[in-house]
Amino acid sequence: MEFLWRFSHLDDAGRGRDPHVRRATPREADIAQRELDEWKPKDERPAIVFTIKGEDGKDRYFIGWSTISEGYSMTGRCTKAYPVYEEATNQKAFLKDAWRAHNLSPEAEILRELRDAKVEHIPIYMCGGDVEGSVTQTDLYITVEEANNWGVNSAKRDGSWKRGRSWDMVTQRFQHRFVSDVIAKPLDKVENSKHMMLVFSQAFTAHRQAYERCEIIHRDISDNNIMITASGGGILNDWDMAKKKKI
């Protein structure tokens, strides 16, 4: 009963509703169906609108209709990827929403640095970053021993709520949402062996330039992260595990 009482007195954000996402208006839903038809959902799904701060501090609005990938695990980053459309610029783009671990650099900051260094064959950062106020709190309730072992600066350090075996690590996570310019295709869309060599070569160039110009290492290169742009070129995607070289 206490839980229900407390829940009934929470605002929408406290109940888990994202204040930066809303349902699209009928006019915006029509735009989604027209501009994002290539990625229309298999099942009926409402269009939504994301509000994201631009680099100039002004709000930008991106219409989404369906995801092209989702994370269904109960643990991890819970990543969702959306093709989106910005009416103000008449531009289609890619929106990534994930929960990054506290010890990893924000992917948006990595991409912004690579963009400013003019690294080729990468997604071009447009806007976004950590979502204000969206951070997990489970790490606040770990035991004193665990907090000391992991170097966590916890205000509570109270593990009395836990039952069963402990876990190896409880990671503080921040909701991270940003937009980049490329809605890429997977490698299985490659046309032939020559095309595959081009895609791999350009992805290699991206990583070489990232290291030489910014001392950034991707750390998660796989066939899932080497992708194909709309023009047929190669791109090295998913920089969420990237780190700076340690001296």
C-alpha positions in Angstrom: 0.0 0.0 0.0 2.8 2.4 0.8 4.3 1.8 -2.7 1.0 2.6 -4.4 0.6 5.7 -2.2 4.1 6.9 -3.1 3.6 6.1 -6.8 0.3 8.0 -7.0 2.0 11.1 -5.7 4.8 11.1 -8.2 4.8 13.3 -11.3 5.1 11.8 -14.8 8.9 11.9 -14.8 9.0 10.2 -11.4 6.9 7.4 -12.8 9.3 6.8 -15.6 7.9 9.0 -18.4 10.6 10.7 -20.4 9.9 14.5 -20.4 12.0 14.9 -23.6 9.8 12.6 -25.7 6.2 13.1 -26.6 3.6 11.5 -29.0 3.6 13.1 -32.4 0.6 15.2 -33.5 -1.5 14.0 -36.4 0.4 16.3 -38.8 3.8 15.0 -37.5 2.6 11.4 -37.8 1.8 12.1 -41.4 5.3 13.5 -41.9 6.8 10.4 -40.3 4.9 8.1 -42.6 6.0 10.1 -45.6 9.7 10.7 -44.7 10.4 7.5 -42.8 8.5 5.0 -44.9 11.7 3.1 -45.7 11.9 2.1 -42.0 8.2 1.8 -41.2 7.5 -0.6 -38.3 6.2 -4.1 -39.0 3.5 -3.7 -36.4 1.4 -0.6 -35.7 3.4 1.9 -33.7 2.8 5.6 -32.9 5.2 8.3 -34.1 7.1 10.2 -31.4 9.0 13.4 -31.2 12.4 13.8 -29.4 13.5 17.1 -28.0 17.3 17.5 -28.0 19.5 20.5 -27.3 21.5 21.7 -30.2 25.1 22.9 -29.9 23.7 26.5 -29.7 21.6 25.6 -26.7 18.3 25.7 -28.6 15.9 22.8 -28.8 15.7 20.7 -31.9 12.9 18.3 -32.7 13.3 14.9 -34.4 10.3 12.8 -35.4 10.8 9.0 -35.0 8.5 6.2 -36.0 10.3 2.9 -35.7 13.6 1.5 -34.4 16.1 -0.3 -36.5 17.7 -2.0 -33.5 16.7 -2.5 -29.8 18.3 -4.0 -26.8 16.0 -6.4 -25.0 18.4 -7.6 -22.2 17.5 -6.8 -18.6 21.1 -5.6 -18.2 23.5 -3.6 -20.2 23.1 -0.4 -22.3 19.5 -1.0 -23.5 20.4 0.7 -26.8 17.7 1.8 -29.2 18.5 3.2 -32.7 16.0 5.3 -34.6 15.9 6.7 -38.1 14.5 10.2 -37.5 13.4 13.3 -39.5 14.0 17.0 -38.6 11.3 19.1 -40.2 13.2 22.4 -39.6 16.2 21.2 -41.7 14.3 18.7 -43.9 17.0 16.2 -43.0 16.8 12.5 -42.2 19.2 11.4 -39.5 20.1 8.7 -37.0 19.2 8.9 -33.3 20.9 6.6 -30.7 19.5 6.2 -27.2 21.5 4.1 -24.7 22.6 4.0 -21.1 26.3 4.5 -20.9 28.5 3.2 -18.1 30.0 6.0 -15.9 33.6 5.0 -16.7 33.1 5.4 -20.5 33.4 8.6 -22.4 30.1 9.9 -23.8 29.9 8.8 -27.4 28.6 12.2 -28.5 31.7 13.8 -27.1 33.9 11.3 -29.0 32.1 11.9 -32.3 32.2 15.7 -31.8 36.0 15.5 -31.3 36.4 13.3 -34.4 34.2 15.6 -36.4 36.2 18.7 -35.4 39.4 16.8 -36.3 37.8 16.2 -39.8 38.1 12.4 -39.4 36.6 10.7 -42.5 34.2 7.9 -42.8 32.5 8.3 -39.4 29.0 9.4 -38.4 28.9 13.2 -38.2 27.8 14.4 -34.8 24.8 16.8 -34.9 23.5 17.3 -31.4 22.8 15.6 -28.1 24.6 14.0 -25.2 23.7 12.8 -21.6 20.0 13.4 -20.8 19.7 15.7 -17.8 18.5 13.9 -14.7 18.5 10.4 -16.2 21.0 8.5 -14.1 20.6 5.1 -12.4 20.8 5.0 -8.6 21.2 1.2 -7.8 24.9 1.8 -7.2 24.0 4.0 -4.2 22.7 0.9 -2.4 25.8 -1.4 -2.6 27.5 -2.7 0.5 30.4 -0.9 2.2 32.8 -3.6 1.2 31.7 -3.5 -2.5 31.9 0.3 -2.5 35.4 0.3 -1.1 36.5 -2.4 -3.6 35.1 -0.6 -6.6 36.1 2.9 -5.5 32.5 4.1 -5.6 31.7 7.4 -3.8 28.3 6.4 -2.5 26.3 8.5 -0.1 24.4 5.5 1.3 26.4 2.3 0.8 23.5 0.2 2.2 23.2 -3.2 0.7 20.5 -4.4 3.2 17.8 -4.4 0.5 19.6 -7.1 -1.6 18.6 -10.8 -1.6 20.4 -13.8 -2.9 23.9 -13.8 -4.4 25.6 -10.5 -5.0 26.6 -9.4 -8.5 30.2 -8.8 -9.6 29.6 -5.1 -10.4 26.9 -2.5 -10.2 27.6 0.2 -12.7 26.2 3.7 -12.5 24.7 4.5 -15.9 23.7 7.8 -17.7 21.0 8.0 -20.4 22.8 9.1 -23.5 20.9 10.3 -26.5 22.4 12.0 -29.6 21.8 12.5 -33.3 24.3 11.9 -36.2 23.9 12.3 -39.9 24.1 8.8 -41.3 21.5 6.1 -41.3 23.8 3.3 -42.4 23.1 -0.2 -43.8 24.6 -3.5 -42.5 27.4 -5.3 -44.3 25.1 -7.9 -45.7 24.0 -5.2 -48.2 27.4 -5.2 -49.8 27.2 -5.6 -53.6 30.3 -7.7 -54.4 33.9 -8.4 -53.2 35.2 -5.1 -54.6 32.6 -3.2 -52.8 33.4 -5.0 -49.6 37.1 -4.1 -49.9 36.1 -0.4 -50.4 33.9 -0.5 -47.3 36.6 -2.1 -45.1 39.3 0.2 -46.5 37.3 3.3 -45.6 36.5 1.9 -42.1 40.2 1.3 -41.6 41.0 4.8 -42.7 38.5 6.1 -40.1 40.2 4.3 -37.3 43.7 5.3 -38.4 42.7 9.0 -38.6 40.9 8.8 -35.2 44.1 7.5 -33.6 46.6 9.7 -35.4 44.6 12.9 -35.0 42.8 12.4 -31.7 44.5 9.4 -30.0 41.1 7.7 -29.9 40.8 3.9 -30.1 37.5 2.4 -31.1 37.9 -0.9 -29.1 34.8 -2.5 -30.5 35.4 -3.1 -34.2 33.2 -5.9 -35.6 31.2 -6.7 -38.7 28.2 -5.1 -36.9 30.1 -1.7 -36.6 31.5 -1.5 -40.1 28.6 -0.3 -42.2 27.5 1.1 -45.6 26.4 4.6 -46.2 23.6 5.6 -48.6 26.2 6.5 -51.2 27.8 3.1 -50.9 30.9 4.1 -48.9 32.2 2.5 -45.7 31.7 3.9 -42.2 33.0 3.0 -38.8 30.0 3.2 -36.5 29.3 2.8 -32.7 32.0 4.6 -30.8 30.4 4.0 -27.4 33.3 1.9 -26.2 36.0 4.2 -27.5 38.7 5.6 -25.2 41.8 7.9 -25.4 45.2 6.3 -25.6 46.8 6.1 -22.2 50.2 7.6 -21.9 
